[in-house]
């Protein structure tokens, strides 16, 4: 098995088709940045049907140390800026 780093979109779409439970069956480690958790928490507060990532024990929440400067010029949300620790 391998590791996965996930941003908002795959987690949201898997949740919407009731397939988020597949993640720990496919990967032995699954990481998501804190920014992704924050995006979903904002959605929950607004009443959207989104997962509460804090409930998934198999998901490791990470805080990356840096962002390559060329990525900052893209039109990406904090949850989509995926980078290595």
C-alpha positions in Angstrom: 0.0 0.0 0.0 1.0 3.6 -0.4 0.6 7.0 1.1 -1.8 9.8 -0.1 -1.9 13.5 0.5 -5.4 14.8 -0.2 -6.8 18.2 -0.9 -10.4 19.4 -0.6 -11.9 18.2 -3.9 -11.2 14.4 -3.7 -12.4 14.2 -0.1 -15.5 16.1 -0.9 -16.4 14.1 -4.0 -15.7 10.8 -2.3 -17.9 11.9 0.6 -20.7 12.9 -1.8 -20.8 9.4 -3.4 -20.5 7.7 0.0 -17.0 6.4 -0.8 -14.8 8.2 1.7 -14.5 4.9 3.6 -12.5 3.5 0.7 -9.6 5.7 1.5 -8.1 3.7 4.3 -8.6 0.5 2.3 -6.6 1.9 -0.6 -3.8 3.7 1.4 -2.0 2.9 4.6 -1.4 6.6 5.3 -3.7 9.5 4.3 -2.7 13.1 5.0 -4.6 16.4 4.6 -3.4 19.9 5.4 -5.0 21.9 8.2 -6.3 24.3 5.6 -8.5 21.5 4.2 -10.0 20.8 7.6 -10.7 24.6 8.0 -12.5 24.7 4.6 -14.8 21.9 5.6 -15.4 23.4 9.0 -16.5 26.6 7.3 -18.8 24.6 5.0 -20.3 22.8 8.0 -21.0 26.1 9.7 -22.9 27.3 6.6 -25.0 24.1 6.5 -23.4 22.4 3.5 -23.2 18.6 3.3 -19.5 18.2 3.8 -17.5 15.7 5.9 -16.2 16.6 9.4 -12.6 15.5 8.8 -11.9 15.5 12.6 -14.2 12.4 12.9 -12.0 10.3 10.6 -9.3 8.6 12.8 -7.5 7.3 9.7 -6.8 10.9 8.4 -3.6 12.6 9.6 -3.9 16.4 9.7 -0.6 18.0 8.8 0.9 21.5 8.7 3.3 21.8 5.8 6.4 23.9 6.5 6.6 25.9 3.3 5.0 26.7 0.0 7.0 27.1 -3.2 6.7 30.7 -4.3 5.6 29.9 -7.8 2.5 28.1 -6.4 1.4 31.3 -4.7 0.8 33.0 -8.0 -1.8 30.4 -9.0 -5.5 30.8 -8.3 -5.6 28.1 -5.6 -7.2 27.9 -2.2 -5.1 27.1 0.8 -6.5 23.6 0.8 -5.3 23.0 -2.8 -1.8 24.1 -2.2 -0.3 20.7 -1.7 3.3 20.5 -0.8 5.8 18.2 1.0 6.8 18.6 4.6 
